[in-house]
Amino acid sequence: MNTDNNSSMKLITGQRILCNLSNAGPGLHLSPLGTFRLVYDSFDTLFGSGSRFDVSTENRSINVGERELGIRIYRPKKTVPKLTMVYFHGGGFVIGSFKSHHGFCSLLASRGNMNIISVDYRLAPETVFPGPLQDGLDAWNWVVDHATELAIDKTAIGMGGDSAGGNLAAVLSMQTFGDLLEGDLSAAPAFQFLLYPWVDMSGESDSIRRFGKGLILTQKTMEFFRDSYLPKDMESLATKTSPLLCADMSVTPDTLMVTAEYDVLRDEGLAFVDKLNQAKTNMVHLHLPDCTHGFISTGKFSRATRERLYQVCDMLLDYGAKY
């Protein structure tokens, strides 16, 4: 899809410009991995929401088993929120870090009035499936087990994430990981927040082909992520963990779901919304008709994008007001 030639596309102008910039060369997925990660991390600094002065941040290193993971805790300075969210960044399980999502997490904490605990889980290809999921489970259990030390309410902790991070959050929240991981959830999450999540590991939806060219996330990049994250002998097991294929929806927590129109993951996201509705899950769904995958890092110079980001945050604010 060429964003310049598609006159029917209603994509926000600022996002359209960044899509064109992202596709100016042969594709970032063809760059050295270190370069790809550096560029992705820089998006938030160059085009994102930036740090909020009304939010504090604290970096910690936590021991989980025989390894350490980094977490970054965001807290609103002027309030003591009831809710806390353990957050997993997107990036196809291959790219992404605290840097890539710092502005967005800061904005969620501020405008959503919520403590955010971002997890620096290990990435592929250095750590392939199910390693990042194991990190997610262990980080979640550490937060729950240390809730008193963290001064958070153990009964009001949820999970969230965007894209691949949304997959991680949903797989853990809905417990579709079966016996792939060591251990179980110390406590069920109070809610899950899923922002254009990757919920079908088979990669067969129509939107992957329809929106596969010209946007920030392309079909080729998705294929690169999948090939980096999933060893061939693990593909069938990974597909079975797909939240979209989950047969037992009984443990699904309250769900706050965001989908974007111009997104390779749009169709599987909307199908997941239908599945949650059929299961009568307590859910709020926000579909953004003029946004693309990755828009959360593009609000600096686009008022229309910032308004969409505020809508996303307000979902969390409204949900938290019910506690």
N, C-alpha and C positions, 0 to 999 in steps of 0.2 A: 504494500500500500504506500503510495507516494502522497504525503500529506499536502503537498502543494497542488497536486492535480485533482484531488478529490473534493469537488466543490460542495458535495453534500455533507462533508464531515463538519461537525459542530464542535470540534475540539477547541478548547480555550487557546487563544492566540499564543500566549506565553509558552504553553506546553508544546504547541505546534513548532515553535521556533527551536526549542530544545530537542525535539524529535529529529528535526532536520540536522541540527548540529551533531547529534549522536550518530547519525547515519552518513556523515560527510566522508568517511573513509571506508575501508573494506570491512570494518566491524571490529569493535573492541574485543570480542571474544577471540579474535585472531592475534591479538597482541600478546606479549609475554604476560604471564599471570600477574606478576608483581605490578606491571603497568596498569592492567585492567583494574586491580584492586585499588591502586592509588587514584585513578581517575574516578572510580565510583565513590570513594571516600570524599573526594574533593567536591562532588556535586552539592553536598549539604552546605559546605563552606561558601561556595560560589553562588548557589541559587536557592538554598534552603531557607528555613525560618529563622535560624540563628538562636543563640542562647537567650534565655529569658532572665531578666534581672530579678524576677519575683520567684525564682526556683533555685534551690540549692542542689549541688551535685556532689556526690561522694563516690570515689572509686575504692573498691575492695577486691581482695583476692581471697577466694574461699577454697577450702580443702574438700574435695569430693572423691572419696576413695584414695587412689594413689596418684591423683593429679590435682592441679589447681585450675580454677576458672576465674575469670574476671567478671565482676558485676559493677554496674554503675547505678547508683540510687539517686533518683530525682524526687525532690519534695517541694511542694508549694511552701513559701516562707510565711505567708499570712494566714494560712488555715491549717487545721489538722484533719486531713481527709479521712473518711471512713474506709474508703476502698484503696487497695493496692493492686497493681497489675505487674506480673512477671512478663517481660516483653522480649520477644525473639525477633531480631532484625531480618529483613529480607536480603536477597542476593543470590538466590539459586543454590544455597548451601556452599557456594564457591567464593563469593565476594561479600563485602559488608563487614561492619565493625561498629564500635561505639561512635567513631567519627561519622560514618555514613548516615547515622540516624540520630545524631545528637540533637539537632534542632527540632526534629519531629517529637522526640521523647520529651524534650523540654516544653514544647507546646502542649503536648498531651497532659503533662503534669500541671501546667499553669491553667489553661483554659478548661481542661477536663476535671480539675480539682481532684487529683488522684496521685498517689505515690506510684512512681514507675521504677521498676528494677530491671534494667536492661542486662541481658546475658551475652557475654562474649564466648559463644560456643565455638568448638573447633570446626574448621572448614575442610571441604574436599578440594582437591584430590588427596591432600595429606591425610585427612580422616574421612573415610567414605561411610555410606549407609551401613549400619544404623548408628554410627558414632555420634553425630550431632544430636540425634534423638536421645541417646543415653546422657549426653551432657545436659540436655533440656530437663530430663527427668531428675537428674541428680541436683541440678540447680534449683528446680522447683522444691524438691524435698528439703534442701538446705534452708531455703527461705521459710518454708512452713515450720520446720523444726527450730528455727532461730527467730520466730516472730516476736517473742518477748524482747529479745536483745535488740531487734530492729524497731521496736516500738510501733508495731503494726498489729491490726486485728486479724488473728489467725482465721477467723470465720468469714472474712471479707476480702480474700485474695483471689484474683482471677488470673487468667493467662491470655496473652494476646500476641499478635505478630502480623507482619505483612508478607505476602508472597510465600517464599519458602518458610519464613518464620511463622506464617499463618498455618502452613502444613504442620510444622512442628507443634504449634499450640493445639491444633485440632486433634492430631494423632494422640497427644498426651491427654487432653481434656476428655476425649471420647474413648480413650483407652483401647484404641485399635491396634496397639503394638503387640498384643498377645504375649508370647514368650520370647520375643526378640531381645528384650532388654533385661538387665539385671535389676530386680526390685520392682516395686509397685509405687503408686502415688501415696505419699504420706497422708494426704487429704485430697478430696475432690475439689477442683476449683469452683469458686462461686459463680463464675461466668467465663465466657471466652469472647475475645474481641478479634475478629478476623477481617483483615483488610486485603482485598483481592487475593484470597489465599489460593495456594496450589493444592487442590484437594483430590486430584485424579492423576496418579503417577503414570497412567497409560499414555497420556499425551495424544489423545485421539479426537478431541473436540473440534468442531468446525471453526471456532474462532481462532484457533492456533494458525490455521491456514488463511482465514479471512483477514486477520490483523497481523499477519506474520512478517510484514515488511514495513519499514519506514517509521516505526514507533520506537520508543525508548527500549522496550523489550521486544525482541524479534523472535521468530521461529528458530532461526539459526542459533541465537543465544540460548534459547530454551533447550535446544538439543545439546549444546555444549555443557550446560549446567547438568542436564540429566546424565549424560555420558560420564561426566566428572564425578558425580555423586553416587551413581548406581553401578556397581560391578555387574557384569553380565549374569553371573550366577546368582545375583540377589534381586534381579528385576521382578521376578514373580512374587517374591516375599514383600518387596516394597509396594507393589501394586495392591496387594492384599491389605496393606495398612491404609490405603486411600480412604479418607473420611467419606468421600462420595459413595463408596462401595460398602460402607458400614451397614451390617444387617441389624444390629441391635442398637437402637438409638436411645435406650432407656436411661443411660447414664449421661446423656448430653446435657451440659449445664445451660443456663441462660446464655443466649448468643446475640452478640452485636456484630452485624455483618455489613461490610461495605464492598460494593462491586463498582467497576468502572466500565463504561461503554466501549472504549477503544483499548481493548486489552486482549491479549492472546488467551488469558485465563477467564474471560468473561463467561463463556458458556458453561464451563464446569462450575463456576461460582453461582450462576443463576440456577443450575440444576441442583446444586447443594441447598440453596434457599428453598426450592420446591420440596426437597426431601425433608428438610427440617420442618416445613409447614405441615407436610403430611403426617409427620411424627408428633405434631402438636407441641413442638418445642417452644418455650417462651423466647421469642425472637423479635429483634428490631432489625429491619433491613433498609439500608440506604443505597440506592443506585444513583451514580453520578453520570448523567448523560453526556457530559462534555469534558470528561477527564480520561487520562490514559494511565496505564501501569507506571508507577514510579512518580506520580504527580506530587507525592508528599515531600519530595526534595526540590520542588520547582516554584515555591511560593514567594521568593524574595522580590521579584520584579513583576509579579502578576497579581493584581488585586482580586481578579476573579478566582484564581487558584487559592488565594488566601481565604476567600469566603467559603470555598469548598472545604478547606482544612478546618475552618471554624465549625462547619456543620458536623464534621467527623468528631471533633472534640465535644461538641454539644451533645452528641449521642451519649458519650460517657458521663458528662455532667448530669444529664437528665436521669440516666440510670442510677448514678450514685445518690441522687436526691431521694430515691425511694428507700434507701437504707436508713 
